[in-house]
Amino acid sequence: MLATDLEKASDNMMDGSVTIKLPVAEQARLNRERADTYHRYHIDAMETEDRQKFPRRFNVKVGKFGLAKLLFTEFFKYFGHWDVVFSRPCTYGVFSGPVGGFSPRPDLCVGCLRCEVQHPDFVKVTHNPELAAIGDSYLTSKHISTIDEEARKGTVPVRGQGYRGRFGGPGFDQMFTDMSEIVRPSRDGIHGRELIGTSVDLGSKPMSLKFDSNGGLLDAPKMLTIQVPFIYAPPPDSVSTGIVPEILAEAAGTVDTLVFLPENTVTNQGLASPNVVPMIAPGQMGNIESHGNGTRMVEMTSWNLDAWNQVKEHPLLISVQLPLAGDWMSTMMEMVDNGVSIIHLISDHHGESDDGRFIMDLYQEAHFALIEKGCRDEVTLIGTGGIAGADHLPKSIITGMDAVGLDHPLLIAMQARLLGDTKTRGAAGVKLPSKFDQEWAVQRILNLSCSWRDQLLEILGAMGVREVRRLRGETGRAMWCGHLEAEAFGDIEGFPGGEH
């Protein structure tokens, strides 16, 4: 068959006028061409070195007299066996400098303690207090170290030493996730062999479809889709203007997510775009018309019924902030009754409400309250606060969130140091590294986003879940340490709540 005949046959097949079948080889070629035009969603990660030195994990102190005595003894004991005499007993090169252990290189130490075990009389390995001093009681130095590595490499941090974290504990550590790879086939989404969706919808989905007399759709879904189940929350007040919002806006556009920024920042710095959400006070909601350049969504910074009624029919999506304080549940139900489709739940940076309750419990209460009301799919829940590690993302979704907000981890990815009050929202001081530029900072945030998405793909694949939307509220996929302990030890005398 000639090429022109093939083209005509292909055209005729498209309009259904003939039944000519192409040869198998030619059909395969056309299918390959179509496949080559399809590109899966992907975040381009690229290793981006630190701009300021990160505190090392360990300090290594070597007694010079003890080391000299050892070398003197070994010189005569192994005389002639120079490979033994000049060996440097550290796999990681801590004592491989020009003068060996007389000037150790603690930056290379991983804390295996071989040197201290073999020579306890003159070698001492201790934790570096400078590293322990960064962070706070919630966002610890371990979290910060991991985030720094993720932002530097853009990969899943694997150290080959197994899990060394808590098995149970407060906050997100009280949840175990179901990773039954044996009985559920892993779809291996991190390697791209089968697609696992991470996109989520923000907005309202009607519980049923309604049509007019002409067959037209009434109450069409009013929503937008982002490619990852996390958004970028506004930075602290100390850096709410200047280069940091510009970095977040550029990164959000590349990742295809949203960044929430104060309205004045968006206006004064010209940051309006489809990926930027201006945060507008209730009394200023009339400014909604001034945000163009493709703006798809705005946020009202607190609930006000009068302000909401002015803009509820506006074509832009409108989310409303709801701090987890006071009688927030009644406020949420009032918002739902008045047609709010996106509710943004806000806690402090330690993931606590004003009465000290943790967000996982509060998220479940919000999620199940909407289910009980019969309107869960009509409302999108976004939760911001307390996200300090990649595992907190799927755990928040399991407890009922559609998406979560990232705040302090974004600053840490840019190697910023948080100062002062790091718990109260917006209060932290921020010290940026001296060698700082926008291109470098954007890539660091892209790397962090890529790493966290890949870790989400890992957990979805291990659970056999094809898309992250199906993970929302799936508490059957999780276990709580407290529940398991009560079940196992509740009848034992002395166990809290057990028999006495």
Secondary structure, 3 states (H helix, E strand, C coil): CCHHHHHHHHHHHHHCCCCCCCCHHHHHHHHHHHHHCCCCCCCCCCCCCCCCCCCCCEEEEECHHHHHHHHHHHHHHCCCCHHHHCCCCCCCCCCCCCCHHHCCCHHHCCCCCHHHHHCCCCEEEEECHHHHCCCCCCCCHHHHHHHHHHHHHCCCCCCCCCCCCCCCCCHHHHEEECCCCCCCCCCCHHHCCCCCECCEEEEECCCCCEECCCCCEECCCEEEEECCCEEECCCCHHHCCCHHHHHHHHHHHHHCCCEEEEHHHHHHCCCCCCCEEEEECHHHHHHHHHCCCCCCEEEECCCCHHHHHHHCCCCCEEEEEEECCCCHHHHHHHHHHCCCCEEEEECCCCCECCCCCEHHHHHHHHHHHHHHHCCHHHCEEEEECCCCCCCHHHHHHHCCCCEEEECHHHHHHCCCEEECCCCCCCCCEEECCCCCCHHHHHHHHHHHHHHHHHHHHHHHHHHCCCEHHHHCCCHHHEEEHHHHHHHHHCCCCCCCCCCC
